[in-house]
Amino acid sequence: MNHNAFTFQTLHPDTIMDALFERGIRVDSGLTPLNSYENRVYQFQDEDRRRYVVKFYRPERWSAEQIQEEHQFALDLLGDEVPVAAPLAFNNQTLLTHQGFYYAIFPSMGGRQFEADNLDQMEWVGRYLGRLHQTGRKALFAHRPDMRVKEYLLEPRQVFEDCVLIPASLKDSFLRAADQLIEAVMGQWHNRFTNLRLHGDCHAGNILWRDGPLFVDLDDARNGPAIQDLWMLLHGDKPEQRMQLEMIIEAYEEFCEFDTAEISLIEPLRAMRLVYYLAWIIRRWDDPAFPKNFPWLTGEDYWRDQIATFLGQVKALQEPPLQLMPIY
């Protein structure tokens, strides 16, 4: 692996400008970086005042086939009138290359932040998630992975074992807490669900509002259970979450059937996200952007808090799952 490419040390502004110029786009505004740790994403305006976003994919994360599947899913959704940010084609290609980097160009689609506490907006999102999954059920990804405990729990456990960021005085306690959490998840995880193509990272930050929801950033798209695209929208205490989930599912089912048995996977999926996210930061630590944006990983207090978080999630897994109100 070219380590300098992996950490974007060889991706300079001139490199980006040259890549765009090759596609007939002259940047007139400079490049404004957008919030993305995994990739490098920039907004800009061309000489005709058209606004674009260019996304350079982190090398060695996804293969060309996997990125093309992400693009095809976005185009499938667009064809089914699901509002999503989809890449532009140049000579019939959406996946572009320049100096060893994969990249894609998107139209810049502004919008307001999705208001997670706005029940009307949440109902709209539920409806459009039903439509998104209606498209997602038509085919599965062939190259992108399924959601599975190996990637989300077992491989991160090895990352923790090898991690030098964890203070020596806390490492045994941290690993014990991680093992307890993994054991609790493994006791509840099952594969008795219909696999479909998912957004994969459908939290409020990946939804814009422009007379309705606009879904952005399919970078984590993969096969998995429908509930994965619903549970991250829930917040507040259990009664609030139950009300939100009921509203989302009712709107969702206007377009797509939902298996309520998947509700039992919410807490396992939450735990898997906790473990995977922490391992992801550790894996990216050589990228200068990560120590700069996550400086607290070098302090003991963070790891004590993380132990408490893992053990708290073990307790959550021991509680009964959310129950929808019965319909008479």
Secondary structure as UniProt FT lines:
FT   HELIX           3..6
FT   TURN            7..10
FT   HELIX           13..22
FT   TURN            23..24
FT   STRAND          32..33
FT   STRAND          40..46
FT   TURN            47..48
FT   STRAND          51..56
FT   TURN            59..61
FT   HELIX           64..79
FT   TURN            80..81
FT   TURN            91..92
FT   STRAND          96..98
FT   TURN            99..100
FT   STRAND          101..107
FT   STRAND          112..113
FT   TURN            116..117
FT   HELIX           119..136
FT   TURN            137..138
FT   HELIX           150..154
FT   HELIX           155..162
FT   HELIX           168..188
FT   STRAND          196..198
FT   HELIX           204..206
FT   STRAND          207..209
FT   STRAND          213..215
FT   TURN            219..220
FT   STRAND          222..224
FT   HELIX           226..229
FT   HELIX           231..233
FT   HELIX           238..252
FT   TURN            253..255
FT   HELIX           260..265
FT   HELIX           266..283
FT   TURN            284..286
FT   HELIX           289..293
FT   HELIX           295..298
FT   HELIX           300..318
//
